[in-house]
Amino acid sequence: MAKIIYADNAATTAMSDRAIAAMTPYFKEVYGNPSSLHTVGQVAKEALDAAREQMAKCLNCEPREIYFTSGGSEADNQCIRSAALQGAKKGKKHIISTAFEHHAVLHTLKKLETEGFEVTYLDVHADGLVTVEEVKAAIRPDTALVTVMYANNEVGTIQPIAEIGAVCREAKVVFHTDAVQAVGHIPVDVKADNIDMLSLSAHKFHGPKGVGALYCKKGLPLLTFIEGGAQERGKRAGTENLAGVAGMAAALAEACENLRKNGEYLTRLREKLIDGLLKIPHSKLNGDRKARLPGNVNMCFEGIEGESLLLLLDAKGICASSGSACTSGSLDPSHVLLALGLPHEVAHGSLRLSLSEANTEEDIDYIIAEVPKVVEYLRSISPVWEDLEKGIRRHLI
């Protein structure tokens, strides 16, 4: 089989050896239920506590502020609904978010709107950024929550989280951030960033799938949405996935230890890839070039369809995405790119390449060599491109 170049790390990452090693004992050797009072159970509880402490250290919070979940989507739901419903008890039913959040956030907000909440969706500028001033201007006396993602899952832009958090703190409004794409890739400090609630998912930083966590600042009410036992201090029923939690904690610790080194390496690869792909005529980079995740490259190529581009690249051994992984089966253009102001016909021709430290210079050279060939081929059979070249339609890029 030909070499596969995996450039879809924003969708999921390969597990690290350290994470696998950390998980292994909990499949057979330390198999107890952490809620059991006997010795086998208490050994498991010690391991669970150690993982919680390790996670807390990476985020600069207290262990009791970390709650384990099944992943980022569950964490988003619990954080947002907790803050919203607590606000409603005080007569506050207004929420502020952005138009390009992950669907785990957007769908939760849509559900709250059916329950009588009002949501202000801030516009995202062409650079993929939200301004602090716009957040501040949107806050009202009845605002219960501001939820803004730390880094976008498609275009990789990093929001001014610390500044937004400071505005929220001054206004005494709860601030939540979906940090699924950020944690393990850029420095995240819940205290320095003025974050009240945060969501993360292990499989985005070389941990296992099906496990995540949320941070909830001490003193803030966190509502229970999965009823049953008293696990997670009564806030999330169900026997903990000890092996998954151990793998997540190990993966996060490893990522944080290598944050600077990996960040510098990936930024260098990213810049080389952007420079190479921008040489394709009528192409553009989506989102700000500097305020973006180290390994994220999101491009649009006029006159082609993203789905065809992905399939042909896959045939050449390049694994990529045309939008968020959770909606990759959809034929609609990315809501993120539309929020940035791109026309439908341009947004359809998107390509997301998300790198990890496992990618090499040779990988980048190969991608830079092959993408233009595929784009040229697709344009050669596209009636839309023919109209663009003949001047029947106007180029938008």
C-alpha positions in Angstrom: 0.0 0.0 0.0 1.3 3.5 -0.9 2.2 5.8 1.9 -0.7 7.6 3.5 -0.2 11.3 4.5 -2.6 12.0 7.3 -3.5 15.7 7.3 -6.9 15.6 9.1 -5.7 15.9 12.7 -8.5 18.5 13.5 -10.9 15.6 13.0 -9.0 13.2 15.2 -5.4 12.3 16.1 -3.5 9.0 16.4 -3.0 7.9 20.0 0.4 8.5 21.4 2.5 5.7 22.7 2.5 7.3 26.1 -1.3 7.5 26.2 -1.6 3.8 25.2 0.9 2.8 27.9 -1.0 4.8 30.5 -4.2 3.0 29.6 -3.0 -0.5 29.4 -3.0 -1.4 33.2 -6.6 -0.3 33.5 -7.9 -3.0 31.2 -6.9 -6.0 33.3 -4.6 -5.2 36.2 -6.4 -2.2 37.8 -10.0 -3.1 36.8 -11.9 -2.0 39.9 -14.8 0.5 40.1 -13.5 3.7 41.6 -16.8 3.9 43.6 -16.1 0.6 45.4 -14.9 0.7 49.0 -12.7 -2.4 48.8 -9.0 -2.3 48.0 -9.3 -3.0 44.3 -11.8 -0.2 44.0 -9.7 2.2 46.0 -6.7 1.5 43.9 -8.8 2.5 40.9 -10.0 5.6 42.7 -6.3 6.6 43.4 -5.6 6.4 39.7 -8.7 8.4 38.8 -7.6 11.1 41.3 -4.1 11.2 40.0 -5.4 11.7 36.4 -7.6 14.5 37.6 -4.7 16.2 39.3 -2.6 15.8 36.2 -5.3 17.4 34.0 -5.8 20.3 36.5 -2.1 21.0 36.5 -2.1 21.4 32.7 -5.0 23.8 32.8 -3.9 25.6 36.0 -7.0 24.9 38.1 -7.9 22.8 41.1 -8.6 19.0 40.6 -12.1 19.4 42.0 -12.9 21.8 39.2 -12.4 19.0 36.6 -15.3 16.7 35.6 -14.8 13.8 33.2 -17.3 13.4 30.3 -17.6 11.3 27.2 -16.1 14.1 25.1 -16.3 17.7 24.0 -19.9 17.6 22.8 -21.2 16.4 26.2 -19.0 18.9 28.0 -20.4 21.8 25.8 -23.9 20.7 26.5 -23.5 20.5 30.2 -21.6 23.8 30.6 -23.9 25.8 28.4 -27.2 24.4 29.7 -26.0 24.8 33.3 -25.1 28.4 32.9 -28.3 29.2 31.0 -30.7 27.5 33.4 -29.0 29.0 36.4 -29.2 32.4 34.8 -32.9 31.9 34.1 -33.5 31.4 37.8 -32.4 35.1 38.2 -34.4 36.3 35.2 -31.5 36.3 32.8 -32.3 34.5 29.6 -30.0 36.2 27.1 -26.9 34.4 25.7 -24.1 35.6 23.5 -22.2 33.4 21.0 -20.7 33.5 17.5 -22.0 32.4 14.2 -19.2 29.9 13.6 -19.2 27.8 16.7 -19.1 24.0 16.6 -22.5 22.4 16.1 -22.2 21.0 19.7 -22.6 24.6 20.8 -24.9 25.9 18.1 -27.4 23.0 18.4 -27.5 23.4 22.2 -28.2 27.1 21.7 -31.0 26.4 19.2 -32.6 24.1 21.7 -32.4 26.7 24.4 -34.1 29.2 22.0 -37.1 26.8 21.9 -37.1 27.0 25.7 -37.5 30.8 25.8 -33.9 32.0 25.7 -32.7 34.7 23.3 -29.3 34.2 21.7 -27.2 36.9 20.0 -24.9 35.4 17.4 -22.0 37.8 16.8 -20.8 38.1 13.2 -17.4 36.8 12.4 -15.1 39.0 10.4 -13.4 38.0 7.1 -10.3 37.2 9.2 -12.2 34.7 11.3 -12.0 36.7 14.4 -14.5 38.2 16.9 -13.6 41.5 18.5 -13.7 42.1 22.3 -15.6 45.4 21.6 -18.5 43.5 19.9 -18.8 41.1 22.8 -18.8 44.0 25.3 -21.4 45.9 23.3 -23.7 42.8 23.1 -23.8 42.2 26.9 -27.1 43.3 28.5 -28.4 43.3 32.1 -30.2 40.0 31.4 -27.1 38.2 29.8 -26.6 34.9 31.5 -23.7 33.5 29.4 -21.1 34.3 26.8 -19.8 31.2 24.9 -17.0 31.8 22.4 -14.8 29.0 21.1 -11.1 29.3 21.8 -10.0 28.2 18.4 -12.2 27.4 15.4 -12.3 23.8 14.3 -12.3 24.6 10.5 -10.3 27.7 9.9 -8.1 27.5 13.0 -8.4 31.1 14.1 -7.6 31.8 17.8 -10.0 34.2 19.5 -8.9 36.9 22.1 -10.1 34.7 24.9 -8.4 36.3 27.8 -9.7 39.7 26.8 -13.3 38.4 26.3 -13.1 36.7 29.6 -12.0 39.9 31.3 -15.0 41.8 29.8 -17.4 39.0 31.0 -15.8 39.0 34.5 -16.3 42.8 34.8 -19.9 42.4 33.8 -20.4 39.4 36.1 -21.4 37.2 33.2 -20.4 33.5 33.0 -17.9 32.9 30.3 -17.6 29.5 28.6 -15.2 28.5 25.9 -15.2 25.4 23.7 -11.5 24.7 23.8 -11.6 21.3 22.0 -9.2 22.4 19.2 -7.0 24.5 21.5 -6.1 22.4 24.5 -2.9 20.5 23.9 -1.9 22.7 20.9 -1.6 26.2 22.4 -1.2 27.5 26.0 -4.5 27.4 27.8 -4.6 28.7 31.4 -8.1 29.1 32.8 -7.0 31.6 35.4 -4.9 33.8 33.1 -7.6 33.5 30.4 -10.5 34.5 32.8 -12.4 31.4 31.9 -15.3 30.2 34.0 -16.2 27.0 32.1 -14.2 25.1 29.4 -14.8 22.0 27.3 -12.1 19.6 25.9 -11.8 16.2 24.2 -9.0 13.7 24.5 -8.8 12.5 20.9 -7.8 15.9 19.6 -4.4 15.8 21.3 -3.4 12.1 20.8 -5.6 10.7 23.6 -8.4 8.1 23.2 -11.9 8.7 21.7 -15.0 8.7 23.8 -13.6 10.6 26.8 -13.3 14.3 27.5 -13.6 16.8 30.4 -15.0 20.1 31.4 -13.7 22.7 33.8 -16.1 24.5 36.0 -14.8 27.3 38.2 -15.3 26.6 41.9 -18.5 28.3 43.2 -20.4 28.1 39.8 -23.4 25.8 39.8 -23.0 22.8 37.5 -26.2 21.0 36.8 -26.5 17.2 36.5 -27.8 16.0 33.1 -27.0 12.3 33.4 -28.8 11.0 36.4 -27.8 7.8 38.3 -24.9 7.3 40.7 -22.9 9.9 42.6 -19.8 9.8 40.3 -18.0 13.1 39.5 -19.1 14.7 42.7 -22.7 14.0 41.8 -22.6 15.9 38.5 -22.2 13.1 36.0 -23.5 9.7 36.8 -22.0 6.5 35.4 -18.9 4.5 36.2 -15.9 6.4 35.1 -14.0 5.3 32.0 -10.8 4.9 34.0 -8.6 3.6 31.1 -9.8 6.5 28.9 -9.2 9.1 31.6 -5.7 7.8 32.2 -4.9 7.9 28.5 -6.4 11.5 28.3 -4.4 12.7 31.2 -1.1 11.2 29.9 -1.7 12.6 26.4 -2.4 16.1 27.7 0.6 16.1 30.0 2.8 15.0 27.0 1.2 17.7 24.8 1.8 20.4 27.3 5.4 19.3 27.9 6.1 19.7 24.2 3.8 22.6 23.5 6.5 25.1 22.4 8.6 22.7 20.4 5.6 21.2 18.5 4.1 24.7 18.0 7.2 26.0 16.4 7.7 23.0 14.2 4.1 22.9 13.0 4.0 26.7 12.4 7.0 26.2 10.1 5.3 23.4 8.2 2.0 25.4 8.0 3.7 28.5 6.6 5.5 26.4 3.9 2.2 24.8 3.0 0.3 28.0 2.8 3.0 29.6 0.6 2.9 26.6 -1.7 -0.9 26.4 -2.1 -1.3 30.2 -2.6 0.6 29.8 -5.8 -2.5 28.1 -7.3 -4.4 30.8 -9.3 -7.7 32.0 -7.8 -7.0 30.5 -4.4 -7.2 32.0 -0.9 -6.4 31.3 2.7 -9.4 31.4 5.0 -8.9 33.1 8.3 -6.2 35.2 9.8 -2.7 33.9 8.9 -1.1 34.7 12.3 -3.8 34.2 14.8 -4.4 30.6 14.0 -3.5 27.1 15.3 0.0 26.0 14.4 -1.1 23.1 12.2 -4.2 24.5 10.5 -4.4 25.4 6.8 -7.8 26.1 5.3 -8.0 27.1 1.6 -10.6 27.8 -1.0 -10.1 27.1 -4.7 -12.5 28.8 -7.1 -14.4 26.7 -9.7 -14.2 23.3 -8.0 -16.2 21.2 -5.5 -14.5 20.3 -2.2 -16.0 16.7 -2.2 -14.3 15.9 -5.5 -11.1 17.4 -4.4 -11.1 15.2 -1.2 -11.7 12.0 -3.1 -9.0 12.6 -5.7 -6.5 13.6 -3.0 -7.4 10.5 -1.1 -6.6 8.4 -4.2 -3.1 10.0 -4.0 -2.7 9.1 -0.4 -3.6 12.5 1.2 -6.2 12.5 3.9 -7.8 15.9 4.3 -11.2 17.5 5.0 -13.5 20.0 3.4 -15.1 21.2 6.6 -15.7 20.0 10.1 -15.5 16.2 10.6 -18.9 16.0 12.2 -20.7 17.3 9.0 -18.4 15.9 6.3 -21.3 13.9 4.9 -23.2 17.1 4.1 -23.3 18.6 0.7 -24.0 22.1 2.1 -21.1 24.5 2.2 -19.5 25.0 5.6 -21.4 27.3 8.0 -18.0 28.6 9.2 -16.9 29.8 5.8 -20.3 31.3 5.1 -20.0 33.1 8.5 -16.7 34.6 7.2 -18.6 36.1 4.3 -17.6 33.7 1.5 -20.1 33.2 -1.3 -21.6 29.7 -1.5 -19.9 29.0 -4.8 -16.5 29.7 -3.2 -17.2 28.0 0.1 -18.0 24.8 -1.8 -14.4 24.6 -2.9 -12.7 24.4 0.5 -9.9 22.2 1.7 -8.8 21.9 5.4 -5.4 20.4 6.0 -4.6 20.0 9.7 -1.1 18.8 10.6 0.5 17.1 13.6 4.1 16.7 14.7 4.1 13.3 12.9 4.0 15.1 9.5 7.3 15.8 7.8 8.8 18.3 5.3 8.5 15.5 2.7 4.7 15.3 3.4 4.4 19.0 2.8 6.4 18.9 -0.4 4.1 16.1 -1.7 0.9 17.9 -0.8 2.2 21.1 -2.5 3.0 19.1 -5.6 -0.2 17.1 -5.8 -3.0 19.6 -4.8 -2.3 21.9 -7.8 -2.6 18.9 -10.2 -5.9 17.9 -8.7 -7.3 21.4 -8.8 -6.2 21.9 -12.4 -7.8 18.6 -13.4 -11.1 19.4 -11.7 -11.1 22.9 -13.3 -10.5 21.3 -16.7 -13.8 19.4 -16.5 -15.8 22.1 -14.7 -18.4 24.1 -16.7 -18.3 26.7 -14.0 -14.6 27.2 -14.4 -15.0 27.4 -18.2 -17.6 30.2 -17.7 -15.2 32.0 -15.3 -12.3 31.8 -17.8 -14.4 33.0 -20.7 -15.7 35.9 -18.6 -19.3 34.7 -18.6 -19.0 34.7 -14.8 -16.9 37.0 -12.7 -14.0 35.6 -10.7 -14.7 36.0 -6.9 -11.1 35.1 -5.8 
